[in-house]
Structures are given as structure tokens and as C-alpha cells.
Amino acid sequence: MHWVLLSIGVVIEILASTALKLSDGFTKLGFAGLTLICFAAAFYIMSLVVRTMPLGIAYSVWAGGGIAGVTLVGAIVFGQALDGAAYLGIGLILAGVIVLNTLSSTASG
């Protein structure tokens, strides 16, 4: 269940970051409000996740998923260009999360 919650939290965090960009420095109140609500919800979900999952693992998945997701949203929604190094970086982040969760004994602790 904590994996489902963590995934939901990451998606909400990506939505919050997207709304932050759309808020235009908090000058668009609807997006500013959405940003605050989504970040609050995401952190609440994270607080539930770390009850049953090691903090380092939860945070690595949270951060890695958030970085990859926000970068892809930037490319798809906002037309921000990604070069080969950007794709490599995202791949390395995701590879690190996979290594932590599949090869490290930390994930089971």
C-alpha cells in the first residue's frame, strides 16, 4: 500500500510543481492556490508513507520520480528542449532509484 501512496504523492508533487510554474510567481491566484493545496497533500501523503517505508528509500523514489516527471512535463507541456545529457541524467536518476530498491538491503530495512 505504501508504494501506491508514494506513487500518488509523486504525481501530486509533479502537479504542484506544474501549477507553480503556471502561477507566474503567484500572480495567478487559482494556480497559486492549487500549488499550495497540492504541495500540502503531497507532503501529507509522504508523512504516511514514511511510517512503513525507510525514509531514504521513500525520499529517493520521491525525488527521482519528481525530477523525472517535472522534467518531462517541462518538455511536453512547456516545450522546454531536452538534450542528450538531460535524458542521460534522468536515466541515471531512475537507475539509481532502481538499484536502491532492487539491489540494496536498505530497501528491506
Buried (B, 14 or more C-beta within 10 A) or exposed (E): EBEEBBBBBBBBBBBBBBBBBBBEEEEBEEBBEBBBBBBEBBEEBBEBBBEEBBEBBBBBBBBBBBBBBBBBBBBEEEEEEBEEEBEEBBEEBBEEBEEBBEEBEEBEE
